[in-house]
Amino acid sequence: MIEKETVKFDSANRSLGTIKSLDAFQRMNFLLRLGEETKKTAPCLSQFYIYNMLQVAEKTVNRISSGLKTRICKDCNRLIDFNEGTTKKRQGGLFVLVAACKFCGKKKKRIIGRTKNRRRKAVLPPKSPEKS
């Protein structure tokens, strides 16, 4: 059985909360860094590292951040670089960066120019006069 450990993060007094397996989390981080470093020199090796990271996350039931999910192609498990070959579009009042995977051609979108906790204000219907 996997024991839960609480890990404290020093910067700005934030806590990472409860991580089910600290070893698995560290391994996922290490595999991600290897995948980023070998992306340009050995793309197949980078794909292998990212695939292993996703498998470790799935088997240990660790969650992957949404920012990282947008950087990984779902078809070929390769890292997508949003700094190269992106187009900027406007969809529904929001700006969107669209980047295509260089190997399989699948497109990924990333919303820019919006704060994380932005919510639309609810529009309430006008009050009807009370009858007495």
Phi and psi in radians as a Rosetta constraint file:
Dihedral C 1 N 2 CA 2 C 2 CIRCULARHARMONIC -1.480 0.35
Dihedral N 2 CA 2 C 2 N 3 CIRCULARHARMONIC 2.236 0.35
Dihedral C 2 N 3 CA 3 C 3 CIRCULARHARMONIC -1.523 0.35
Dihedral N 3 CA 3 C 3 N 4 CIRCULARHARMONIC 2.537 0.35
Dihedral C 3 N 4 CA 4 C 4 CIRCULARHARMONIC -1.547 0.35
Dihedral N 4 CA 4 C 4 N 5 CIRCULARHARMONIC 2.383 0.35
Dihedral C 4 N 5 CA 5 C 5 CIRCULARHARMONIC -2.171 0.35
Dihedral N 5 CA 5 C 5 N 6 CIRCULARHARMONIC 2.511 0.35
Dihedral C 5 N 6 CA 6 C 6 CIRCULARHARMONIC -1.765 0.35
Dihedral N 6 CA 6 C 6 N 7 CIRCULARHARMONIC 2.230 0.35
Dihedral C 6 N 7 CA 7 C 7 CIRCULARHARMONIC -2.025 0.35
Dihedral N 7 CA 7 C 7 N 8 CIRCULARHARMONIC 2.307 0.35
Dihedral C 7 N 8 CA 8 C 8 CIRCULARHARMONIC -1.755 0.35
Dihedral N 8 CA 8 C 8 N 9 CIRCULARHARMONIC 2.408 0.35
Dihedral C 8 N 9 CA 9 C 9 CIRCULARHARMONIC -1.842 0.35
Dihedral N 9 CA 9 C 9 N 10 CIRCULARHARMONIC 2.172 0.35
Dihedral C 9 N 10 CA 10 C 10 CIRCULARHARMONIC -1.265 0.35
Dihedral N 10 CA 10 C 10 N 11 CIRCULARHARMONIC -0.644 0.35
Dihedral C 10 N 11 CA 11 C 11 CIRCULARHARMONIC -1.172 0.35
Dihedral N 11 CA 11 C 11 N 12 CIRCULARHARMONIC 2.148 0.35
Dihedral C 11 N 12 CA 12 C 12 CIRCULARHARMONIC 1.059 0.35
Dihedral N 12 CA 12 C 12 N 13 CIRCULARHARMONIC 0.440 0.35
Dihedral C 12 N 13 CA 13 C 13 CIRCULARHARMONIC 0.945 0.35
Dihedral N 13 CA 13 C 13 N 14 CIRCULARHARMONIC 0.692 0.35
Dihedral C 13 N 14 CA 14 C 14 CIRCULARHARMONIC -1.679 0.35
Dihedral N 14 CA 14 C 14 N 15 CIRCULARHARMONIC 2.592 0.35
Dihedral C 14 N 15 CA 15 C 15 CIRCULARHARMONIC -2.011 0.35
Dihedral N 15 CA 15 C 15 N 16 CIRCULARHARMONIC 2.515 0.35
Dihedral C 15 N 16 CA 16 C 16 CIRCULARHARMONIC -1.382 0.35
Dihedral N 16 CA 16 C 16 N 17 CIRCULARHARMONIC -0.134 0.35
Dihedral C 16 N 17 CA 17 C 17 CIRCULARHARMONIC 1.429 0.35
Dihedral N 17 CA 17 C 17 N 18 CIRCULARHARMONIC -2.695 0.35
Dihedral C 17 N 18 CA 18 C 18 CIRCULARHARMONIC -1.653 0.35
Dihedral N 18 CA 18 C 18 N 19 CIRCULARHARMONIC 2.153 0.35
Dihedral C 18 N 19 CA 19 C 19 CIRCULARHARMONIC -1.918 0.35
Dihedral N 19 CA 19 C 19 N 20 CIRCULARHARMONIC 2.242 0.35
Dihedral C 19 N 20 CA 20 C 20 CIRCULARHARMONIC -1.112 0.35
Dihedral N 20 CA 20 C 20 N 21 CIRCULARHARMONIC -0.750 0.35
Dihedral C 20 N 21 CA 21 C 21 CIRCULARHARMONIC -2.419 0.35
Dihedral N 21 CA 21 C 21 N 22 CIRCULARHARMONIC 1.865 0.35
Dihedral C 21 N 22 CA 22 C 22 CIRCULARHARMONIC -1.117 0.35
Dihedral N 22 CA 22 C 22 N 23 CIRCULARHARMONIC -0.639 0.35
Dihedral C 22 N 23 CA 23 C 23 CIRCULARHARMONIC -1.100 0.35
Dihedral N 23 CA 23 C 23 N 24 CIRCULARHARMONIC -0.739 0.35
Dihedral C 23 N 24 CA 24 C 24 CIRCULARHARMONIC -1.161 0.35
Dihedral N 24 CA 24 C 24 N 25 CIRCULARHARMONIC -0.680 0.35
Dihedral C 24 N 25 CA 25 C 25 CIRCULARHARMONIC -1.122 0.35
Dihedral N 25 CA 25 C 25 N 26 CIRCULARHARMONIC -0.735 0.35
Dihedral C 25 N 26 CA 26 C 26 CIRCULARHARMONIC -1.163 0.35
Dihedral N 26 CA 26 C 26 N 27 CIRCULARHARMONIC -0.644 0.35
Dihedral C 26 N 27 CA 27 C 27 CIRCULARHARMONIC -1.162 0.35
Dihedral N 27 CA 27 C 27 N 28 CIRCULARHARMONIC -0.705 0.35
Dihedral C 27 N 28 CA 28 C 28 CIRCULARHARMONIC -1.071 0.35
Dihedral N 28 CA 28 C 28 N 29 CIRCULARHARMONIC -0.750 0.35
Dihedral C 28 N 29 CA 29 C 29 CIRCULARHARMONIC -1.103 0.35
Dihedral N 29 CA 29 C 29 N 30 CIRCULARHARMONIC -0.742 0.35
Dihedral C 29 N 30 CA 30 C 30 CIRCULARHARMONIC -1.113 0.35
Dihedral N 30 CA 30 C 30 N 31 CIRCULARHARMONIC -0.755 0.35
Dihedral C 30 N 31 CA 31 C 31 CIRCULARHARMONIC -1.135 0.35
Dihedral N 31 CA 31 C 31 N 32 CIRCULARHARMONIC -0.642 0.35
Dihedral C 31 N 32 CA 32 C 32 CIRCULARHARMONIC -1.129 0.35
Dihedral N 32 CA 32 C 32 N 33 CIRCULARHARMONIC -0.780 0.35
Dihedral C 32 N 33 CA 33 C 33 CIRCULARHARMONIC -1.104 0.35
Dihedral N 33 CA 33 C 33 N 34 CIRCULARHARMONIC -0.694 0.35
Dihedral C 33 N 34 CA 34 C 34 CIRCULARHARMONIC -1.110 0.35
Dihedral N 34 CA 34 C 34 N 35 CIRCULARHARMONIC -0.707 0.35
Dihedral C 34 N 35 CA 35 C 35 CIRCULARHARMONIC -1.115 0.35
Dihedral N 35 CA 35 C 35 N 36 CIRCULARHARMONIC -0.660 0.35
Dihedral C 35 N 36 CA 36 C 36 CIRCULARHARMONIC -1.200 0.35
Dihedral N 36 CA 36 C 36 N 37 CIRCULARHARMONIC -0.668 0.35
Dihedral C 36 N 37 CA 37 C 37 CIRCULARHARMONIC -1.261 0.35
Dihedral N 37 CA 37 C 37 N 38 CIRCULARHARMONIC -0.590 0.35
Dihedral C 37 N 38 CA 38 C 38 CIRCULARHARMONIC -1.672 0.35
Dihedral N 38 CA 38 C 38 N 39 CIRCULARHARMONIC 0.157 0.35
Dihedral C 38 N 39 CA 39 C 39 CIRCULARHARMONIC -1.078 0.35
Dihedral N 39 CA 39 C 39 N 40 CIRCULARHARMONIC -0.758 0.35
Dihedral C 39 N 40 CA 40 C 40 CIRCULARHARMONIC -1.423 0.35
Dihedral N 40 CA 40 C 40 N 41 CIRCULARHARMONIC -0.683 0.35
Dihedral C 40 N 41 CA 41 C 41 CIRCULARHARMONIC -1.455 0.35
Dihedral N 41 CA 41 C 41 N 42 CIRCULARHARMONIC -0.732 0.35
Dihedral C 41 N 42 CA 42 C 42 CIRCULARHARMONIC -2.396 0.35
Dihedral N 42 CA 42 C 42 N 43 CIRCULARHARMONIC 1.504 0.35
Dihedral C 42 N 43 CA 43 C 43 CIRCULARHARMONIC -1.083 0.35
Dihedral N 43 CA 43 C 43 N 44 CIRCULARHARMONIC -0.584 0.35
Dihedral C 43 N 44 CA 44 C 44 CIRCULARHARMONIC -1.195 0.35
Dihedral N 44 CA 44 C 44 N 45 CIRCULARHARMONIC -0.666 0.35
Dihedral C 44 N 45 CA 45 C 45 CIRCULARHARMONIC -1.189 0.35
Dihedral N 45 CA 45 C 45 N 46 CIRCULARHARMONIC -0.672 0.35
Dihedral C 45 N 46 CA 46 C 46 CIRCULARHARMONIC -1.090 0.35
Dihedral N 46 CA 46 C 46 N 47 CIRCULARHARMONIC -0.732 0.35
Dihedral C 46 N 47 CA 47 C 47 CIRCULARHARMONIC -1.075 0.35
Dihedral N 47 CA 47 C 47 N 48 CIRCULARHARMONIC -0.695 0.35
Dihedral C 47 N 48 CA 48 C 48 CIRCULARHARMONIC -1.105 0.35
Dihedral N 48 CA 48 C 48 N 49 CIRCULARHARMONIC -0.755 0.35
Dihedral C 48 N 49 CA 49 C 49 CIRCULARHARMONIC -1.126 0.35
Dihedral N 49 CA 49 C 49 N 50 CIRCULARHARMONIC -0.754 0.35
Dihedral C 49 N 50 CA 50 C 50 CIRCULARHARMONIC -1.162 0.35
Dihedral N 50 CA 50 C 50 N 51 CIRCULARHARMONIC -0.708 0.35
Dihedral C 50 N 51 CA 51 C 51 CIRCULARHARMONIC -1.072 0.35
Dihedral N 51 CA 51 C 51 N 52 CIRCULARHARMONIC -0.751 0.35
Dihedral C 51 N 52 CA 52 C 52 CIRCULARHARMONIC -1.133 0.35
Dihedral N 52 CA 52 C 52 N 53 CIRCULARHARMONIC -0.655 0.35
Dihedral C 52 N 53 CA 53 C 53 CIRCULARHARMONIC -1.088 0.35
Dihedral N 53 CA 53 C 53 N 54 CIRCULARHARMONIC -0.752 0.35
Dihedral C 53 N 54 CA 54 C 54 CIRCULARHARMONIC -1.137 0.35
Dihedral N 54 CA 54 C 54 N 55 CIRCULARHARMONIC -0.636 0.35
Dihedral C 54 N 55 CA 55 C 55 CIRCULARHARMONIC -1.185 0.35
Dihedral N 55 CA 55 C 55 N 56 CIRCULARHARMONIC -0.700 0.35
Dihedral C 55 N 56 CA 56 C 56 CIRCULARHARMONIC -1.119 0.35
Dihedral N 56 CA 56 C 56 N 57 CIRCULARHARMONIC -0.741 0.35
Dihedral C 56 N 57 CA 57 C 57 CIRCULARHARMONIC -1.102 0.35
Dihedral N 57 CA 57 C 57 N 58 CIRCULARHARMONIC -0.673 0.35
Dihedral C 57 N 58 CA 58 C 58 CIRCULARHARMONIC -1.236 0.35
Dihedral N 58 CA 58 C 58 N 59 CIRCULARHARMONIC -0.736 0.35
Dihedral C 58 N 59 CA 59 C 59 CIRCULARHARMONIC -1.279 0.35
Dihedral N 59 CA 59 C 59 N 60 CIRCULARHARMONIC -0.566 0.35
Dihedral C 59 N 60 CA 60 C 60 CIRCULARHARMONIC -1.689 0.35
Dihedral N 60 CA 60 C 60 N 61 CIRCULARHARMONIC 0.048 0.35
Dihedral C 60 N 61 CA 61 C 61 CIRCULARHARMONIC 0.978 0.35
Dihedral N 61 CA 61 C 61 N 62 CIRCULARHARMONIC 0.772 0.35
Dihedral C 61 N 62 CA 62 C 62 CIRCULARHARMONIC -1.687 0.35
Dihedral N 62 CA 62 C 62 N 63 CIRCULARHARMONIC 2.452 0.35
Dihedral C 62 N 63 CA 63 C 63 CIRCULARHARMONIC -1.534 0.35
Dihedral N 63 CA 63 C 63 N 64 CIRCULARHARMONIC 2.572 0.35
Dihedral C 63 N 64 CA 64 C 64 CIRCULARHARMONIC -1.825 0.35
Dihedral N 64 CA 64 C 64 N 65 CIRCULARHARMONIC 2.417 0.35
Dihedral C 64 N 65 CA 65 C 65 CIRCULARHARMONIC -1.149 0.35
Dihedral N 65 CA 65 C 65 N 66 CIRCULARHARMONIC 2.672 0.35
Dihedral C 65 N 66 CA 66 C 66 CIRCULARHARMONIC -1.166 0.35
Dihedral N 66 CA 66 C 66 N 67 CIRCULARHARMONIC -0.531 0.35
Dihedral C 66 N 67 CA 67 C 67 CIRCULARHARMONIC -1.126 0.35
Dihedral N 67 CA 67 C 67 N 68 CIRCULARHARMONIC -0.619 0.35
Dihedral C 67 N 68 CA 68 C 68 CIRCULARHARMONIC -1.325 0.35
Dihedral N 68 CA 68 C 68 N 69 CIRCULARHARMONIC -0.626 0.35
Dihedral C 68 N 69 CA 69 C 69 CIRCULARHARMONIC -1.079 0.35
Dihedral N 69 CA 69 C 69 N 70 CIRCULARHARMONIC -0.607 0.35
Dihedral C 69 N 70 CA 70 C 70 CIRCULARHARMONIC -1.269 0.35
Dihedral N 70 CA 70 C 70 N 71 CIRCULARHARMONIC -0.317 0.35
Dihedral C 70 N 71 CA 71 C 71 CIRCULARHARMONIC -1.542 0.35
Dihedral N 71 CA 71 C 71 N 72 CIRCULARHARMONIC -0.160 0.35
Dihedral C 71 N 72 CA 72 C 72 CIRCULARHARMONIC -1.881 0.35
Dihedral N 72 CA 72 C 72 N 73 CIRCULARHARMONIC 2.247 0.35
Dihedral C 72 N 73 CA 73 C 73 CIRCULARHARMONIC -1.267 0.35
Dihedral N 73 CA 73 C 73 N 74 CIRCULARHARMONIC 2.299 0.35
Dihedral C 73 N 74 CA 74 C 74 CIRCULARHARMONIC -1.309 0.35
Dihedral N 74 CA 74 C 74 N 75 CIRCULARHARMONIC -0.443 0.35
Dihedral C 74 N 75 CA 75 C 75 CIRCULARHARMONIC -1.404 0.35
Dihedral N 75 CA 75 C 75 N 76 CIRCULARHARMONIC -0.799 0.35
Dihedral C 75 N 76 CA 76 C 76 CIRCULARHARMONIC -2.048 0.35
Dihedral N 76 CA 76 C 76 N 77 CIRCULARHARMONIC 0.063 0.35
Dihedral C 76 N 77 CA 77 C 77 CIRCULARHARMONIC 0.980 0.35
Dihedral N 77 CA 77 C 77 N 78 CIRCULARHARMONIC 0.718 0.35
Dihedral C 77 N 78 CA 78 C 78 CIRCULARHARMONIC -1.983 0.35
Dihedral N 78 CA 78 C 78 N 79 CIRCULARHARMONIC 2.721 0.35
Dihedral C 78 N 79 CA 79 C 79 CIRCULARHARMONIC -1.364 0.35
Dihedral N 79 CA 79 C 79 N 80 CIRCULARHARMONIC 2.352 0.35
Dihedral C 79 N 80 CA 80 C 80 CIRCULARHARMONIC -1.752 0.35
Dihedral N 80 CA 80 C 80 N 81 CIRCULARHARMONIC 2.293 0.35
Dihedral C 80 N 81 CA 81 C 81 CIRCULARHARMONIC -1.665 0.35
Dihedral N 81 CA 81 C 81 N 82 CIRCULARHARMONIC 2.000 0.35
Dihedral C 81 N 82 CA 82 C 82 CIRCULARHARMONIC -1.416 0.35
Dihedral N 82 CA 82 C 82 N 83 CIRCULARHARMONIC -0.050 0.35
Dihedral C 82 N 83 CA 83 C 83 CIRCULARHARMONIC -1.535 0.35
Dihedral N 83 CA 83 C 83 N 84 CIRCULARHARMONIC -0.304 0.35
Dihedral C 83 N 84 CA 84 C 84 CIRCULARHARMONIC -2.068 0.35
Dihedral N 84 CA 84 C 84 N 85 CIRCULARHARMONIC 2.276 0.35
Dihedral C 84 N 85 CA 85 C 85 CIRCULARHARMONIC 1.166 0.35
Dihedral N 85 CA 85 C 85 N 86 CIRCULARHARMONIC 0.653 0.35
Dihedral C 85 N 86 CA 86 C 86 CIRCULARHARMONIC -1.795 0.35
Dihedral N 86 CA 86 C 86 N 87 CIRCULARHARMONIC 2.677 0.35
Dihedral C 86 N 87 CA 87 C 87 CIRCULARHARMONIC -2.079 0.35
Dihedral N 87 CA 87 C 87 N 88 CIRCULARHARMONIC 2.592 0.35
Dihedral C 87 N 88 CA 88 C 88 CIRCULARHARMONIC -1.886 0.35
Dihedral N 88 CA 88 C 88 N 89 CIRCULARHARMONIC 2.148 0.35
Dihedral C 88 N 89 CA 89 C 89 CIRCULARHARMONIC -2.162 0.35
Dihedral N 89 CA 89 C 89 N 90 CIRCULARHARMONIC 2.853 0.35
Dihedral C 89 N 90 CA 90 C 90 CIRCULARHARMONIC -2.055 0.35
Dihedral N 90 CA 90 C 90 N 91 CIRCULARHARMONIC 2.112 0.35
Dihedral C 90 N 91 CA 91 C 91 CIRCULARHARMONIC -2.254 0.35
Dihedral N 91 CA 91 C 91 N 92 CIRCULARHARMONIC 2.021 0.35
Dihedral C 91 N 92 CA 92 C 92 CIRCULARHARMONIC 1.050 0.35
Dihedral N 92 CA 92 C 92 N 93 CIRCULARHARMONIC 0.657 0.35
Dihedral C 92 N 93 CA 93 C 93 CIRCULARHARMONIC 1.480 0.35
Dihedral N 93 CA 93 C 93 N 94 CIRCULARHARMONIC -0.024 0.35
Dihedral C 93 N 94 CA 94 C 94 CIRCULARHARMONIC -2.046 0.35
Dihedral N 94 CA 94 C 94 N 95 CIRCULARHARMONIC 2.566 0.35
Dihedral C 94 N 95 CA 95 C 95 CIRCULARHARMONIC -1.563 0.35
Dihedral N 95 CA 95 C 95 N 96 CIRCULARHARMONIC 2.399 0.35
Dihedral C 95 N 96 CA 96 C 96 CIRCULARHARMONIC -2.257 0.35
Dihedral N 96 CA 96 C 96 N 97 CIRCULARHARMONIC 2.279 0.35
Dihedral C 96 N 97 CA 97 C 97 CIRCULARHARMONIC -1.565 0.35
Dihedral N 97 CA 97 C 97 N 98 CIRCULARHARMONIC 2.263 0.35
Dihedral C 97 N 98 CA 98 C 98 CIRCULARHARMONIC -2.035 0.35
Dihedral N 98 CA 98 C 98 N 99 CIRCULARHARMONIC 2.120 0.35
Dihedral C 98 N 99 CA 99 C 99 CIRCULARHARMONIC -2.161 0.35
Dihedral N 99 CA 99 C 99 N 100 CIRCULARHARMONIC 2.479 0.35
Dihedral C 99 N 100 CA 100 C 100 CIRCULARHARMONIC -1.870 0.35
Dihedral N 100 CA 100 C 100 N 101 CIRCULARHARMONIC 2.494 0.35
Dihedral C 100 N 101 CA 101 C 101 CIRCULARHARMONIC -1.196 0.35
Dihedral N 101 CA 101 C 101 N 102 CIRCULARHARMONIC 2.354 0.35
Dihedral C 101 N 102 CA 102 C 102 CIRCULARHARMONIC -1.274 0.35
Dihedral N 102 CA 102 C 102 N 103 CIRCULARHARMONIC -0.342 0.35
Dihedral C 102 N 103 CA 103 C 103 CIRCULARHARMONIC -1.720 0.35
Dihedral N 103 CA 103 C 103 N 104 CIRCULARHARMONIC -0.776 0.35
Dihedral C 103 N 104 CA 104 C 104 CIRCULARHARMONIC -1.875 0.35
Dihedral N 104 CA 104 C 104 N 105 CIRCULARHARMONIC -0.285 0.35
Dihedral C 104 N 105 CA 105 C 105 CIRCULARHARMONIC 1.523 0.35
Dihedral N 105 CA 105 C 105 N 106 CIRCULARHARMONIC 0.013 0.35
Dihedral C 105 N 106 CA 106 C 106 CIRCULARHARMONIC -1.214 0.35
Dihedral N 106 CA 106 C 106 N 107 CIRCULARHARMONIC 2.447 0.35
Dihedral C 106 N 107 CA 107 C 107 CIRCULARHARMONIC -1.717 0.35
Dihedral N 107 CA 107 C 107 N 108 CIRCULARHARMONIC 2.462 0.35
Dihedral C 107 N 108 CA 108 C 108 CIRCULARHARMONIC -2.131 0.35
Dihedral N 108 CA 108 C 108 N 109 CIRCULARHARMONIC 2.539 0.35
Dihedral C 108 N 109 CA 109 C 109 CIRCULARHARMONIC -2.029 0.35
Dihedral N 109 CA 109 C 109 N 110 CIRCULARHARMONIC 2.541 0.35
Dihedral C 109 N 110 CA 110 C 110 CIRCULARHARMONIC -2.371 0.35
Dihedral N 110 CA 110 C 110 N 111 CIRCULARHARMONIC 2.159 0.35
Dihedral C 110 N 111 CA 111 C 111 CIRCULARHARMONIC -1.355 0.35
Dihedral N 111 CA 111 C 111 N 112 CIRCULARHARMONIC 2.333 0.35
Dihedral C 111 N 112 CA 112 C 112 CIRCULARHARMONIC -2.189 0.35
Dihedral N 112 CA 112 C 112 N 113 CIRCULARHARMONIC 2.788 0.35
Dihedral C 112 N 113 CA 113 C 113 CIRCULARHARMONIC 1.318 0.35
Dihedral N 113 CA 113 C 113 N 114 CIRCULARHARMONIC 0.478 0.35
Dihedral C 113 N 114 CA 114 C 114 CIRCULARHARMONIC -2.411 0.35
Dihedral N 114 CA 114 C 114 N 115 CIRCULARHARMONIC 2.403 0.35
Dihedral C 114 N 115 CA 115 C 115 CIRCULARHARMONIC -1.348 0.35
Dihedral N 115 CA 115 C 115 N 116 CIRCULARHARMONIC 2.782 0.35
Dihedral C 115 N 116 CA 116 C 116 CIRCULARHARMONIC -1.219 0.35
Dihedral N 116 CA 116 C 116 N 117 CIRCULARHARMONIC -0.658 0.35
Dihedral C 116 N 117 CA 117 C 117 CIRCULARHARMONIC -1.746 0.35
Dihedral N 117 CA 117 C 117 N 118 CIRCULARHARMONIC 0.461 0.35
Dihedral C 117 N 118 CA 118 C 118 CIRCULARHARMONIC -1.342 0.35
Dihedral N 118 CA 118 C 118 N 119 CIRCULARHARMONIC 2.194 0.35
Dihedral C 118 N 119 CA 119 C 119 CIRCULARHARMONIC -2.207 0.35
Dihedral N 119 CA 119 C 119 N 120 CIRCULARHARMONIC 2.651 0.35
Dihedral C 119 N 120 CA 120 C 120 CIRCULARHARMONIC -1.347 0.35
Dihedral N 120 CA 120 C 120 N 121 CIRCULARHARMONIC 2.493 0.35
Dihedral C 120 N 121 CA 121 C 121 CIRCULARHARMONIC -1.363 0.35
Dihedral N 121 CA 121 C 121 N 122 CIRCULARHARMONIC 2.386 0.35
Dihedral C 121 N 122 CA 122 C 122 CIRCULARHARMONIC -1.294 0.35
Dihedral N 122 CA 122 C 122 N 123 CIRCULARHARMONIC 2.330 0.35
Dihedral C 122 N 123 CA 123 C 123 CIRCULARHARMONIC -1.703 0.35
Dihedral N 123 CA 123 C 123 N 124 CIRCULARHARMONIC 2.008 0.35
Dihedral C 123 N 124 CA 124 C 124 CIRCULARHARMONIC -1.566 0.35
Dihedral N 124 CA 124 C 124 N 125 CIRCULARHARMONIC 2.516 0.35
Dihedral C 124 N 125 CA 125 C 125 CIRCULARHARMONIC -1.203 0.35
Dihedral N 125 CA 125 C 125 N 126 CIRCULARHARMONIC 2.644 0.35
Dihedral C 125 N 126 CA 126 C 126 CIRCULARHARMONIC -1.119 0.35
Dihedral N 126 CA 126 C 126 N 127 CIRCULARHARMONIC 2.551 0.35
Dihedral C 126 N 127 CA 127 C 127 CIRCULARHARMONIC -1.292 0.35
Dihedral N 127 CA 127 C 127 N 128 CIRCULARHARMONIC 2.384 0.35
Dihedral C 127 N 128 CA 128 C 128 CIRCULARHARMONIC -1.496 0.35
Dihedral N 128 CA 128 C 128 N 129 CIRCULARHARMONIC 2.572 0.35
Dihedral C 128 N 129 CA 129 C 129 CIRCULARHARMONIC -1.103 0.35
Dihedral N 129 CA 129 C 129 N 130 CIRCULARHARMONIC 2.463 0.35
Dihedral C 129 N 130 CA 130 C 130 CIRCULARHARMONIC -1.323 0.35
Dihedral N 130 CA 130 C 130 N 131 CIRCULARHARMONIC 2.451 0.35
Dihedral C 130 N 131 CA 131 C 131 CIRCULARHARMONIC -1.729 0.35
Dihedral N 131 CA 131 C 131 N 132 CIRCULARHARMONIC 2.353 0.35
